[in-house]
Amino acid sequence: MIDWLLKLRKKEKLWRNFCAVVFWGSIWGIVEATLGYLLHRMNLSVGFLIWFPLAFYFLNKIYKKTGEAWCVLYGGLVAAAIKLTDLFIEPNVIKVVNPSASIIFEAASLLALYKIMERRNKKAGILGIAGVNVAWRAIFLTYVFLFMPRAVIATSQLRALNPFLQFMILESAANTIIIEVYLIATERFSKKQVEGKQGSIGIKIALSLAMFLFAIMINRCL
């Protein structure tokens, strides 16, 4: 009887993690699509200040909801899958594949940070956040250098020293500061949350899947 209850509890935990991953990954996909559309329409070049801090926010939500570092990577895969639906409407494949790849690299780098945090039993400090910023960018540029045609490399951050340093150092520093301010603010001003009833797992599954489908619809409409 005890073994059966433990298995049931483990299975419910698995479904709750699934819901958190799909729900927050889908919200991330929706925000990427709508905010990207608005920035493009307003011709604002501030994406470098927004995209990774937003990615951190949603991935951190998944980690807090699940307590599982690997769920962070799964959330990135959900958001990347939503982005990849643009392949049905975007003739330039690289404009879809590269942002999707960067989403996965961001999630993988943050996964590594959370694994280190769990091993050392410490919170993410400013050095850890800076390391994640540099890591995903380095992985992304390596990917571009190894797998993209020369025409893409010639328009990427690898085209010259100045855009490379701006991408790797200045934008990393700006994102690190934004994320660190967010972490300090949430730690200082967040009120203690009283845990309520968790609700039906069936409703959570239906809601998370509906959010995923809605994210795909929004991404293809914009």
C-alpha positions in Angstrom: 0.0 0.0 0.0 2.8 2.4 0.9 4.6 1.6 -2.3 1.5 2.3 -4.3 1.0 5.7 -2.6 4.6 6.6 -3.3 4.3 5.7 -7.0 1.0 7.7 -7.2 2.6 10.7 -5.6 5.6 10.5 -7.9 3.4 10.2 -10.9 1.4 13.3 -9.8 4.6 15.2 -9.3 5.6 14.3 -12.9 2.4 15.6 -14.3 2.6 18.8 -12.3 6.2 19.3 -13.6 4.9 18.7 -17.1 2.2 21.3 -16.7 4.6 23.9 -15.3 7.0 23.3 -18.2 4.4 23.5 -20.9 2.5 26.4 -19.4 5.5 28.7 -18.7 7.3 27.6 -21.9 4.2 28.6 -23.9 3.9 31.9 -22.1 7.5 32.6 -23.0 6.7 31.7 -26.7 3.7 34.1 -26.7 5.8 37.0 -25.2 8.6 36.4 -27.7 6.1 36.5 -30.6 4.1 39.5 -29.5 7.0 41.6 -28.1 9.1 40.8 -31.1 6.3 42.0 -33.4 5.8 45.2 -31.5 9.5 46.0 -31.4 9.7 45.4 -35.2 6.7 47.6 -35.9 8.1 50.4 -33.7 11.6 49.9 -35.1 13.2 49.8 -31.7 16.6 48.2 -31.3 16.4 47.3 -27.6 16.0 43.6 -28.0 19.4 42.9 -26.5 18.2 44.4 -23.2 15.0 42.3 -23.2 15.4 38.8 -24.6 17.6 37.0 -22.2 16.2 38.7 -19.0 12.8 37.5 -20.3 14.1 34.0 -20.9 15.6 34.0 -17.4 12.3 35.1 -15.9 10.3 32.3 -17.4 12.9 29.6 -17.0 13.4 30.7 -13.3 9.6 30.4 -12.9 9.8 26.8 -14.2 12.6 26.0 -11.8 10.8 27.4 -8.8 7.6 25.6 -9.7 9.2 22.2 -10.2 12.4 22.3 -8.2 14.0 20.3 -11.1 16.9 21.8 -13.0 16.2 19.6 -16.1 12.7 21.1 -16.4 14.4 24.4 -17.3 15.8 22.8 -20.5 12.4 21.2 -21.2 10.8 24.7 -20.9 13.4 26.0 -23.5 12.5 23.1 -25.8 8.8 24.1 -25.6 9.5 27.7 -26.4 11.9 26.7 -29.2 9.2 24.3 -30.7 6.7 27.2 -30.7 9.2 29.4 -32.5 9.9 26.6 -35.1 6.3 26.7 -36.2 7.4 29.9 -38.1 9.0 27.5 -40.6 5.5 27.1 -42.2 5.3 30.8 -43.0 8.8 32.2 -43.0 10.8 31.6 -46.3 14.1 32.4 -44.7 14.8 29.3 -42.6 17.8 30.8 -40.8 15.6 33.6 -39.3 13.6 30.8 -37.5 16.3 28.3 -36.7 18.9 30.6 -35.2 16.5 32.2 -32.6 15.2 28.7 -31.7 18.8 27.5 -31.3 19.6 30.5 -29.0 16.5 29.7 -26.9 17.9 26.2 -26.3 21.4 27.5 -25.6 20.0 29.9 -23.0 18.1 27.1 -21.3 21.0 24.7 -21.4 23.3 27.4 -19.9 20.9 28.1 -17.1 20.4 24.4 -16.5 24.2 24.2 -15.9 24.0 27.1 -13.4 21.1 25.5 -11.4 23.0 22.2 -11.3 26.0 23.9 -9.8 23.8 25.7 -7.4 22.2 22.5 -6.3 25.6 20.8 -5.9 27.0 23.7 -3.8 23.7 24.5 -2.1 24.0 28.2 -2.9 21.9 30.8 -4.6 22.7 32.3 -8.0 25.1 35.2 -7.5 26.1 37.9 -9.9 29.0 35.9 -11.1 26.8 32.9 -11.9 24.4 35.1 -13.9 27.3 36.7 -15.7 28.7 33.2 -16.5 25.3 32.1 -18.0 25.2 35.2 -20.1 28.6 34.7 -21.5 28.1 30.9 -21.8 25.0 30.9 -24.0 26.5 33.6 -26.2 29.7 31.7 -26.7 27.8 28.5 -27.6 25.6 30.5 -30.0 28.6 32.0 -31.8 30.3 28.7 -32.0 27.2 27.2 -33.5 27.0 30.1 -36.1 30.7 29.7 -36.9 30.5 25.9 -37.4 27.1 25.5 -39.0 26.1 28.7 -40.8 27.1 29.7 -44.3 29.6 32.4 -44.8 26.9 34.9 -45.8 25.3 34.5 -42.4 28.6 34.8 -40.6 29.4 38.0 -42.5 26.3 39.6 -41.0 26.6 38.1 -37.5 28.5 39.3 -34.4 31.5 37.4 -35.8 31.9 39.8 -38.7 34.2 42.2 -36.8 35.8 42.7 -33.4 33.5 45.6 -32.3 30.2 43.7 -32.7 31.7 40.6 -31.1 32.8 42.5 -28.0 29.5 44.3 -27.8 27.6 41.0 -27.9 29.9 39.1 -25.6 30.8 41.8 -23.0 28.5 44.9 -23.2 25.2 43.1 -23.8 26.2 40.3 -21.3 26.9 43.0 -18.6 23.7 44.8 -19.3 21.6 41.6 -19.0 23.5 40.6 -15.9 22.7 43.9 -14.2 19.0 43.7 -15.2 18.6 40.1 -13.9 20.5 40.8 -10.7 18.3 43.8 -10.0 15.3 41.6 -10.6 16.5 38.9 -8.2 17.3 41.4 -5.5 13.9 43.1 -5.9 12.0 39.8 -5.8 13.9 38.7 -2.7 13.4 41.9 -0.8 9.8 42.8 -1.8 8.1 39.5 -2.4 5.6 38.6 0.3 5.5 35.2 1.8 3.1 33.2 -0.2 0.6 30.9 1.5 0.4 27.7 -0.4 -3.2 26.9 -1.2 -4.9 23.9 -2.6 -3.1 22.7 -5.7 -6.3 22.0 -7.7 -7.1 19.2 -10.2 -4.2 17.9 -12.2 -6.6 17.3 -15.1 -7.4 21.0 -15.2 -3.7 21.9 -15.1 -2.9 19.6 -18.0 -5.8 20.9 -20.1 -4.8 24.5 -19.3 -1.1 24.0 -20.1 -1.9 22.3 -23.4 -4.5 25.0 -24.3 -1.8 27.6 -23.6 0.7 25.7 -25.9 -1.8 25.7 -28.8 -2.7 29.3 -28.2 1.0 30.2 -28.3 1.4 28.4 -31.7 -1.6 30.3 -33.0 -0.3 33.7 -31.9 3.1 32.9 -33.2 1.8 32.1 -36.7 -0.6 35.1 -36.8 1.9 37.8 -36.0 
